[in-house]
Amino acid sequence: MGIERRRAERVNVNLDVIFEDQSRQQKGTISDISTTGCFILSPGEATPRQLITVIIQLPGDRTLNFAGHVVYNTPEIGFAIEFADLPANALNFIQRLVERFRQPPAEPLPPPTGEALKSEL
């Protein structure tokens, strides 16, 4: 298992977005997000260090725009971005998303006993 490099808690979401670089606009879905970055599901290509603008459609014909640099790309699946200079309204929105979708800590499993131990051996 690799070393965890994330600096902030991520939560799973399903948030449709439009993202763009200097040459094209594409659709994608944010599958997880934190106050420092997100992963966007999209078959589109993205190059590490590329600057991407993310556009979230909000109720009432409003949009929330923010930018980030591609950290890595998984072809045909999507890419991770690290946010760059989030505006205050975007940071506030993301903080509320993280709070809303935070999972409660899992309860620890009780230690195996008797029959459970025998079945594992």
C-alpha positions in Angstrom: 0.0 0.0 0.0 1.4 3.4 -0.9 2.0 6.4 1.3 -1.0 8.7 1.7 0.1 12.1 0.2 -3.2 13.9 0.6 -3.2 16.9 2.9 -7.0 17.2 3.3 -9.9 14.9 3.8 -11.6 13.8 0.6 -15.2 12.8 0.3 -17.0 10.8 -2.4 -19.4 12.9 -4.5 -21.1 12.6 -7.9 -21.0 16.1 -9.3 -21.4 16.8 -13.0 -19.0 19.5 -14.2 -17.7 21.1 -17.3 -13.9 21.5 -17.5 -11.8 23.4 -20.0 -8.3 24.0 -21.0 -7.1 26.6 -23.5 -8.4 24.6 -26.5 -11.6 22.7 -25.6 -14.5 22.3 -23.2 -15.5 18.8 -22.0 -18.0 17.2 -19.6 -16.9 15.2 -16.6 -18.0 14.1 -13.1 -16.1 14.9 -9.9 -16.0 11.6 -8.0 -14.1 12.8 -4.9 -13.2 16.2 -3.6 -11.3 18.0 -0.8 -10.3 21.5 -0.1 -7.0 20.9 -2.0 -8.1 19.0 -5.1 -10.5 16.6 -6.8 -10.7 13.6 -9.2 -12.6 14.1 -12.4 -14.0 11.1 -14.2 -13.7 11.7 -18.0 -12.4 9.8 -21.0 -10.8 13.1 -22.2 -7.0 13.5 -22.1 -5.2 15.6 -19.5 -1.5 16.2 -19.2 0.3 16.5 -15.9 0.8 20.2 -14.9 -1.8 21.3 -17.4 -4.1 24.1 -16.1 -7.8 23.1 -16.1 -10.8 25.4 -15.3 -13.7 23.6 -13.6 -17.2 24.9 -14.0 -20.0 23.7 -11.7 -23.6 24.7 -12.6 -25.4 26.0 -9.5 -29.1 26.6 -9.1 -30.5 29.8 -10.5 -28.3 29.9 -13.6 -25.2 30.6 -11.5 -21.8 28.9 -12.0 -18.9 28.3 -9.7 -15.5 28.4 -11.5 -12.1 27.5 -10.2 -8.8 26.2 -11.6 -6.3 23.6 -10.9 -3.3 21.8 -12.3 -3.4 18.2 -13.4 -1.5 16.0 -10.9 -1.9 12.7 -12.8 -4.0 11.2 -15.6 -5.4 7.7 -15.8 -6.3 7.2 -19.5 -10.0 6.5 -20.3 -10.9 7.0 -16.6 -10.0 10.5 -15.5 -7.5 12.8 -13.8 -6.7 14.4 -10.5 -6.2 18.1 -10.1 -4.7 20.2 -7.3 -6.6 23.5 -6.9 -4.8 26.7 -7.7 -5.7 29.8 -5.8 -9.3 28.9 -4.9 -11.5 32.0 -4.7 -13.2 32.4 -1.3 -16.7 31.4 -2.6 -15.3 28.2 -4.2 -13.4 27.2 -1.0 -16.6 27.9 1.1 -18.6 25.7 -1.3 -16.1 22.9 -1.2 -15.8 23.0 2.6 -19.6 22.7 2.8 -19.5 19.7 0.4 -16.9 17.9 2.4 -18.8 18.5 5.6 -22.1 17.3 4.0 -20.6 14.1 2.5 -18.2 13.2 5.3 -18.6 9.6 6.3 -18.8 8.8 10.0 -15.8 6.8 11.2 -16.3 3.1 10.9 -16.9 1.2 14.1 -14.0 -1.2 14.8 -14.8 -4.8 14.2 -14.8 -7.0 17.3 -11.9 -9.4 17.6 -12.7 -12.8 16.1 -13.7 -15.5 18.5 -14.1 -19.3 18.6 -15.7 -20.4 15.3 -14.6 -17.3 13.4 -10.9 -18.0 14.3 -11.2 -21.7 13.2 -12.7 -20.7 9.8 -9.8 -18.3 9.2 -7.2 -21.0 9.9 
